[in-house]
C-alpha cells in the first residue's frame, strides 16, 4: 500500500500550490488506494478506480464511489497514483487524459523508488507540465489536459496489449504480462497425465494455468478461475472463451469465502505485497485451497524454492510431495 505516495499526491493541495477542487466538481482518481485523507477544502466528488480486490473492498467502506475500471467522462479533474509498473502508469495517465475535460487539471504522484522521475520526464515530453512538488520520498507533478488527444494516443501506442504464447492477450500491469511465468510453466509441465472432475485455478492471472489445464484435460466437468486483479480476470475471460472454463470470480481469496468444492486446485500464489517476500501469504493460500477441495481432492502448487511451504502443507493435507524442481522453483502435489 502506497501510504507515502498518497500523501505526496495530495500535498500540492495542502501546500496551496494548487487550489482544491470545489463542491459540485467531479474528480476521477485512478489507482486509488486505502488510507486516503482529503485535504481541508477538497470538496469535489471523488470517483475512485481500483481493480485490486482487497483495496477495492477497503475503499468501499470509506463512502466514496469506487469501481474496478474507469467509468464516465467529462470529469473536471483527474488524480493518478503511480506504482511500480511503468506501462500501467502511462496507461493510467492516458485514461485521465481521455476522461477529463479539456483544460482540466491532472495530478500524478508516486514514490522515488517506483520511477516517478522517469514518468514525469516522459509526460513532460508530451504535455507541458505546470509544476511539480517533492514530498514524502516522492514527487507530485501536474498539467492541464490539452484539447487534442495526441498525448493519450502516444501513451497507448507505446504500451499495447501483448499476445503471449501465441494465444493469451495481456496488458501492462498484470503479473508476468510479457511472457509465461517460468514457475507456472514448470507446474503445468509436471501435472499428472490423467486428471478428471472439477478444477479451480487460484490466483489465475490472465489465464495461463487454466488455459493449459483446459487444453490438456478436455474432459473436465468444470473449471473455475479466481483472481484478485479485475483486469487480469477480464483478460482471462477472453483468453479462455470456448474452453471448459465457465466460472470467473473476482475475489480476495484471503478474505472472501470460496463457495464451491473441487476435485483439484492448481495455483501459483503470490508471496509479497511490497518488495520483501512474505511467505505467510502463500501459506494462507494453502489453507484456503485445502478448504475448497473435496475429501481426497488434490492441490498442485508451484513456489519459489526458498519459500517454506512444507509445514503449511503438512498442517492441512493428509499427504504432500515435491514432484519437480529447477533452479528457481519447486512444485508440490498434495492430497486432502
C-alpha positions, 0 to 999 in steps of 0.5 A, a space after each residue: 500500500 502506497 501510504 507515502 505516495 498518497 500523501 505526496 499526491 495530495 500535498 500540492 493541495 495542502 501546500 496551496 500550490 494548487 487550489 482544491 477542487 470545489 463542491 459540485 466538481 467531479 474528480 476521477 482518481 485512478 489507482 486509488 488506494 486505502 488510507 486516503 485523507 482529503 485535504 481541508 477544502 477538497 470538496 469535489 466528488 471523488 470517483 475512485 478506480 481500483 481493480 485490486 480486490 482487497 483495496 477495492 473492498 477497503 475503499 468501499 467502506 470509506 463512502 466514496 464511489 469506487 469501481 474496478 475500471 474507469 467509468 464516465 467522462 467529462 470529469 473536471 479533474 483527474 488524480 493518478 497514483 503511480 506504482 511500480 509498473 511503468 506501462 500501467 502508469 502511462 496507461 493510467 495517465 492516458 485514461 485521465 487524459 481521455 476522461 477529463 475535460 479539456 483544460 482540466 487539471 491532472 495530478 500524478 504522484 508516486 514514490 522515488 523508488 517506483 520511477 516517478 522521475 522517469 514518468 514525469 520526464 516522459 509526460 513532460 515530453 508530451 504535455 507541458 507540465 505546470 509544476 511539480 512538488 517533492 514530498 514524502 520520498 516522492 514527487 507530485 507533478 501536474 498539467 492541464 489536459 490539452 484539447 487534442 488527444 495526441 498525448 493519450 494516443 502516444 501513451 497507448 501506442 507505446 504500451 499495447 496489449 501483448 499476445 503471449 504464447 501465441 494465444 493469451 492477450 495481456 496488458 501492462 500491469 498484470 503479473 508476468 504480462 510479457 511472457 509465461 511465468 517460468 514457475 507456472 510453466 514448470 507446474 503445468 509441465 509436471 501435472 499428472 497425465 490423467 486428471 478428471 472432475 472439477 478444477 479451480 485455478 487460484 490466483 489465475 492471472 490472465 489465464 495461463 494455468 487454466 488455459 493449459 489445464 483446459 487444453 490438456 484435460 478436455 474432459 473436465 466437468 468444470 473449471 473455475 478461475 479466481 483472481 484478485 486483479 479485475 483486469 487480469 480476470 477480464 483478460 482471462 475471460 477472453 483468453 479462455 472463451 470456448 474452453 471448459 472454463 465457465 466460472 470467473 470470480 473476482 475475489 480476495 481469496 484471503 478474505 472472501 469465502 470460496 463457495 464451491 468444492 473441487 476435485 483439484 486446485 492448481 495455483 501459483 500464489 503470490 508471496 509479497 505485497 511490497 518488495 520483501 517476500 512474505 511467505 505467510 501469504 502463500 501459506 494462507 493460500 494453502 489453507 484456503 485451497 485445502 478448504 475448497 477441495 473435496 475429501 481426497 481432492 488434490 492441490 498442485 502448487 508451484 513456489 519459489 524454492 526458498 519459500 517454506 511451504 512444507 509445514 503449511 502443507 503438512 498442517 492441512 493435507 493428509 499427504 504432500 510431495 515435491 514432484 519437480 524442481 529447477 533452479 528457481 522453483 519447486 512444485 508440490 502435489 498434495 492430497 486432502 
